Amino acid sequence: MKADIQIAQECVMTSIEDIANKIGIDMNDIECYGKYKAKLSLAILKKYKEKKDGKLILVTSINPTSAGEGKSTTMIGLGDALQKLGHKTMIAMREPSLGPVFGLKGGATGGGYAQVVPMEDINLHFTGDIHAVTTAHNFISACLDNHIFQGNALQIDIEQIVWKRCIDLNDRSLRCIEVGLGEKNGVQRQDGFIMSVASEIMAVLCLATSLQDLKQRLANMLVAYTKEKKPILVKDLQLEGALACILKDAIKPNLVQTLEKTPVIIHGGPFANIAHGCNSVLATKMCLKLADYTITEAGFGADLGAEKFFNIKCRLADIKAQAVVIVVSVRALKQHGEVALDELHKENVPAMLKGCQNLERHIGIVKSFGLPYVVTINTFSSDTPAEHQALQKWCKEGGHPVSLSNAWEKGSEGALDLAKQIIALSKQEVSFLPTYHKDLSIEEKIEKVAKECYGAIEVQYSEKAEEQLRLYEQLGWSDKLICMAKTPKSISGDSKKLGAPKNFILKVEDIQPSLGAGFMVVKVGNIVTMPGLPANLAATRFDIDDIGNIEGLF
């Protein structure tokens, strides 16, 4: 992180008004949050309603490893390169959560000379959107417990409350708690916390197309059941109006810039292993109206982020991508080829080629949607010419377009070849092919994704999941899309199976309705919605002195 800060210090940001003017946004449609960030009015979408959309490019990856792939850095470098080539370009990104920022991952604004700034603001609170989601989520919990305490007119079964509390931090101690302890402190019951970005409110915020649509989606969120299995929704508690008020500013997309002054909209941040892992529909649609090219990403690999980007976001938002960038690194491929982390700096072409089996599977997922793609090798200093040559040869022999990217070290200059390939690919006519039809049963949809995207031979359900499926069918919820929640580390449901596992069985443990978002969260294996902190905290790499230096230079 210190290297990224040092590089950021070499650059000078321009005012956010200049960035807005660059893409034709009227000054009456921005609300400045200091000199270098602003909220954008939803009126922009109305003003540009009749304008033809620009081209949407998705950046995805292989299954992530501790070695690093560089998806965000590549995305930012590509956006800067397209701008350098004279194209009106915007980047649409997710907002970082303090959980992973302080936990394992660290910052989430790219790196090197391919960064979004002001990085210290974006990584720390930003414009308060995630805190607004946290407040709205916990307001539901407070009102739910108060309703029970005040007589429980809705006959809510306290053992069937599905709405937990949330916080924007990693804290394993809060996974399972008891509330209402002590005299006159409410009704005693078991509860727990999830991460704020795992909240359905975050998913709803990112799928809403207007403030009224947001209010309706909030109203439809499930919070509990009665003993007779009657669903209790937010609208039964009459809270949707207050929730929409809490989120009235959070729904507005946020405008910032790259080091090369490419306009960036950062808005929303649902987790990709729990929710659908994409920035907001409003942000993406705004970029599509304002720019010729919109570069966006979906969380983790193509098996999670890209699959849900296409099957959930594109379908619900009625948008489509023109091309896909699949990011790999030599280091990550060697790790998928069973090389230990402390050995990755050593040249090992055979292991890297073995790891290409994972890349092949992700290419297959992208091709299943009918979209053109380019494999992008994000270079690291430990890479060798022999490894690059072997990987490029593997791609060419397999008929896969390939590009070397060095955006971390060279910024836009390091991604010019990638940009030129994307321009050529985006001229092709594409026919979007979703994995499943909405009218299929929940089980049939799950099987389609498990077999056609992951390569599973069978899907097995726990007794709990089978009971849930029967209940949801009775309640008429079979028409919902599915949001697969599984480990991002493997294309299977087992995080230890790197590379390209075959003949595996996908085991579904739990299925939770996200009725406001419009999908069912299908949990494969033990999915934790409140991660814990690692032994080596990313937080220890943050220092107020560094931030002070940034503020002084900017």
Number of C-alpha atoms within 10 A of each C-alpha: 13 11 10 18 18 14 17 25 17 12 14 13 20 16 16 23 19 15 21 20 11 14 17 12 18 13 13 9 15 22 17 17 14 9 13 20 25 22 22 25 19 19 11 17 19 11 11 14 12 9 12 11 19 18 21 26 26 22 28 31 29 31 27 22 20 12 19 16 25 22 27 24 26 34 28 35 35 32 33 31 26 26 22 17 13 8 15 19 27 30 31 32 28 24 26 25 29 23 23 22 20 22 23 18 14 21 24 20 25 23 26 22 26 32 29 28 24 22 23 20 13 21 20 15 16 20 20 13 24 26 18 21 27 21 19 24 22 19 16 21 19 12 15 22 19 15 17 17 16 11 9 14 9 14 15 23 17 20 13 14 19 14 21 19 21 25 24 20 21 26 17 16 12 18 20 13 11 12 14 15 11 9 8 8 11 16 18 15 14 14 20 17 22 24 25 31 31 24 26 25 27 26 28 25 33 27 26 23 19 16 18 12 16 25 23 19 26 26 22 19 24 22 22 21 20 16 13 9 13 14 16 21 20 22 17 14 15 12 19 23 15 14 23 23 13 16 22 14 17 21 28 24 26 27 26 26 26 25 25 24 20 24 28 26 28 26 29 33 27 29 26 26 25 24 29 33 28 30 30 32 25 24 28 27 20 24 28 26 22 24 21 18 25 27 28 28 26 27 29 24 25 29 29 30 26 30 25 24 24 23 23 22 22 16 16 17 16 10 17 19 21 25 25 27 29 24 27 26 27 31 31 25 32 29 25 30 23 16 18 12 14 8 12 21 17 13 18 19 20 13 19 26 20 18 24 25 18 22 26 16 22 25 23 16 22 23 14 16 18 15 21 21 24 21 22 26 23 25 23 18 8 11 18 16 9 12 18 18 12 15 21 20 14 15 19 12 10 10 9 17 18 23 22 19 28 25 29 24 17 14 26 29 18 24 28 25 17 25 24 15 15 21 17 10 20 20 11 12 10 16 12 17 14 16 18 17 14 16 12 15 17 22 14 13 20 22 20 19 21 24 16 16 21 26 21 21 14 13 17 14 17 13 11 12 19 16 13 16 20 11 14 17 13 10 12 9 18 22 18 20 28 27 29 27 27 28 24 23 22 24 29 27 25 20 13 10 15 22 26 22 17 13 10 18 17 24 21 24 18 22 24 17 22 25 21 25 27 22 22 23 22 23 23 23 18 15 17 18 21 25 19 18 17 11 8 10 16 18 17 10 11 17 10 9 9 15 14 11 13 18 12 9 12 15
